[in-house]
Every structure is written in structure tokens, then in C-alpha cells.
Amino acid sequence: MNRQRDKRSRLIDAAVRLVHEQGYAQTTLADIAGAAGVPLGNVYYYFKTKDAIGEALIARHAGQYATLRTQWNQAGEARSRLAAFVRMTADNRAVLARSGCPVGTLCAELHKAAGPLAEQAGAVFAELLSWLEEQFRALGRDGDAADLALHLLSALQGVSLIAHSLGDPGYIDRETSRLTGWIQSL
């Protein structure tokens, strides 16, 4: 049983990496199997379809963000939690400039085709927006918490896209610095 979980985890790890690097549509089950060191025939034991592996990689992203939210919630008061959220983007600037945001690019690609996978991927952002809104409410910004949450997530997604498009992580440094100052001023 442990060996089966190990193969399944390797397949998901490979899918997360490959989809981030080359996109969901361009990534085949054979690519994933090869990167995971698992025979292609074995992939079907764990994932009957490409959509099934898509669901698993979305669940992985959702789980990673849930873990991060737990860590951020331990960062003290709301300003510190929001700053930790912004710092995550700053800390990942090189990867973001090279390949974009893994969730943002996946959502953009899946939403072109619509369907259940697109909805599941979008739920990751919906959960982040909800958490961000809670932080702004904790700062006493009840009236515009949803707008502030949208602004923060949009700014970080936008700068990730620009840094990726121009291949320059410096854009992320500039924007995350500005956003950190903005959060402190609220």
C-alpha cells in the first residue's frame, strides 16, 4: 500500500511540475509517467483519465494553499498575515518569472475549455479571496474587505504574469514592496 501511494505521489508531483512548465493541454499522461519513473500502463491504475490526474493536481494546489493559510494564520495579527501572503510571491519570484503562477496559469488555461476542472481550479482562488477578505475584515475594513482582497490577489497575479511575460523577477520585487507598504498603511 505504501508503495502504491509513493507511485501516486510521484505521478502527482510530476504532473504539478510539468503542467506548470508546459501547460495542461501540452502535458500528456506519457510525459507524466516518464517524469515520475512509472510505466505508462501503471498510470491508469491510479488515474483512469487525464481529467482524474487534473483533479489530483488541483487538489494538491488546494492542499498546499490550505497549509500555507494555516501557517499565515500563525503569523500574528492580520497585517502580518497579509504581509506573509505577499512575501510568498516575493520568495517565489524566480519561479514565477520563469513559468508564471502555477494556479493562475492553470486556471487561465482550464477556463478556456470550461467544465468541471475549470470550476475546481477556480475554487482555489475563491478560497484565497475568502481568506484575504477575512484578513481585511480583521483590520476593520468590513465595508470594502471584498474589494481589497480582490485588489491584492489581482495585483499579485498581474505582476506574476508581467514578470513571466518579460522574464524579469524585478517586477515582482517592486510590486511586492509597494503592496507591503500599502498593507502597513491600512
C-alpha positions in Angstrom: 0.0 0.0 0.0 2.8 2.4 0.9 4.5 1.7 -2.5 1.2 2.5 -4.3 0.9 5.8 -2.5 4.6 6.5 -3.4 3.9 6.0 -7.2 0.7 8.0 -7.0 2.5 10.8 -5.2 5.3 10.7 -7.8 2.8 10.9 -10.6 1.1 14.0 -9.0 4.5 15.6 -8.3 5.4 15.1 -11.9 2.1 16.4 -13.1 2.3 19.6 -11.0 5.8 20.3 -12.3 5.1 19.5 -16.0 1.8 21.3 -16.1 3.4 24.4 -14.6 6.2 24.3 -17.0 4.4 23.4 -20.2 0.7 23.7 -19.6 -2.1 21.3 -19.0 -3.1 20.7 -22.7 0.6 20.1 -23.7 1.2 17.6 -20.9 0.4 14.0 -21.8 0.0 11.1 -19.5 3.1 9.6 -21.1 5.0 12.8 -20.2 3.9 12.4 -16.6 4.7 8.7 -16.4 8.1 9.3 -17.8 8.9 12.1 -15.4 7.7 10.1 -12.5 9.6 7.0 -13.5 6.4 5.0 -13.7 5.4 2.7 -16.6 2.6 4.3 -18.7 0.4 1.3 -18.2 0.6 1.8 -14.4 -0.7 5.4 -14.6 -4.2 4.0 -15.4 -4.2 2.1 -12.2 -4.0 5.4 -10.3 -5.7 7.8 -12.8 -8.3 6.5 -15.3 -8.2 9.7 -17.3 -6.2 12.8 -17.7 -9.0 14.7 -16.0 -8.5 12.5 -13.0 -4.9 13.5 -12.7 -6.0 17.1 -13.3 -8.3 16.8 -10.3 -5.4 15.4 -8.2 -3.1 18.3 -9.2 -5.8 20.8 -8.4 -6.3 19.1 -5.0 -2.6 19.3 -4.4 -2.6 23.0 -5.1 -5.6 23.5 -2.8 -3.9 21.5 -0.1 -0.7 23.5 -0.4 -2.6 26.7 0.0 -4.6 25.3 2.9 -1.3 24.5 4.6 0.0 28.0 3.8 -3.1 29.6 5.2 -2.6 27.7 8.4 1.0 29.0 8.6 -0.1 32.5 7.8 -2.8 32.4 10.4 0.0 31.8 13.0 1.9 35.0 11.8 0.2 37.2 14.3 -2.3 39.9 13.5 -4.0 40.5 10.2 -1.3 42.9 8.7 1.4 40.3 9.4 -0.8 37.6 7.8 -1.3 39.7 4.7 2.4 40.6 4.6 3.2 36.8 4.8 0.9 36.2 1.8 2.7 38.9 -0.2 6.0 37.6 0.9 5.1 34.2 -0.6 5.1 35.8 -4.1 8.3 37.7 -3.4 10.0 34.5 -2.2 8.9 32.7 -5.4 9.8 35.5 -7.8 12.4 33.4 -9.8 9.9 30.6 -10.5 7.1 33.0 -11.2 9.3 34.9 -13.7 10.3 31.6 -15.4 6.9 29.8 -15.5 4.2 32.1 -14.1 1.9 31.3 -11.2 1.1 27.6 -11.2 -2.5 28.1 -10.1 -3.1 31.3 -12.2 -1.8 29.8 -15.4 -3.7 26.5 -14.8 -6.9 28.4 -14.1 -6.5 30.6 -17.2 -5.9 27.5 -19.4 -8.7 25.4 -18.0 -11.2 28.2 -18.2 -10.7 28.4 -21.9 -12.3 25.0 -22.2 -14.7 25.4 -19.2 -16.0 22.4 -17.4 -15.6 20.8 -14.0 -11.8 21.1 -13.9 -12.0 24.8 -14.5 -14.5 25.2 -11.7 -12.3 23.1 -9.3 -9.2 25.2 -10.2 -11.2 28.4 -9.7 -12.2 27.3 -6.3 -8.6 27.6 -5.2 -8.7 31.3 -5.9 -12.1 31.6 -4.3 -10.7 30.2 -1.1 -7.8 32.6 -1.2 -10.1 35.5 -1.8 -12.3 34.4 1.1 -9.2 34.2 3.4 -7.9 37.6 2.3 -11.3 39.1 2.9 -11.3 37.8 6.4 -7.9 39.5 7.0 -9.2 42.8 5.8 -12.3 42.4 8.0 -9.9 41.8 10.9 -8.4 45.2 10.1 -11.8 46.8 10.5 -12.4 47.1 6.7 -15.8 45.4 6.7 -17.2 47.7 4.0 -14.5 47.2 1.4 -12.9 43.9 2.5 -14.0 42.0 -0.6 -12.7 44.8 -2.9 -9.4 45.0 -1.0 -9.0 41.2 -1.2 -9.7 41.3 -4.9 -7.2 44.1 -5.4 -4.4 42.3 -3.5 -4.8 39.0 -5.3 -5.2 40.7 -8.7 -2.1 42.8 -8.1 0.0 39.6 -7.3 -1.4 37.7 -10.2 -0.9 40.6 -12.5 2.7 41.1 -11.5 3.3 37.4 -11.8 2.0 37.5 -15.4 4.1 40.5 -16.2 7.3 39.1 -14.7 6.7 35.9 -16.6 5.9 37.6 -19.9 9.0 39.8 -19.6 11.2 37.2 -17.9 12.1 39.7 -15.1 11.6 38.9 -11.4 12.4 42.5 -10.6 8.8 43.5 -11.4 7.7 41.2 -8.5 10.2 42.8 -6.2 8.8 46.3 -7.0 5.2 45.3 -6.7 5.5 43.2 -3.5 7.4 46.1 -1.9 4.7 48.5 -2.8 2.0 46.1 -1.6 3.7 45.5 1.7 3.8 49.3 2.3 0.2 49.6 1.3 -0.8 46.9 3.8 1.1 48.6 6.6 -0.8 51.9 5.8 -4.2 50.3 6.2 
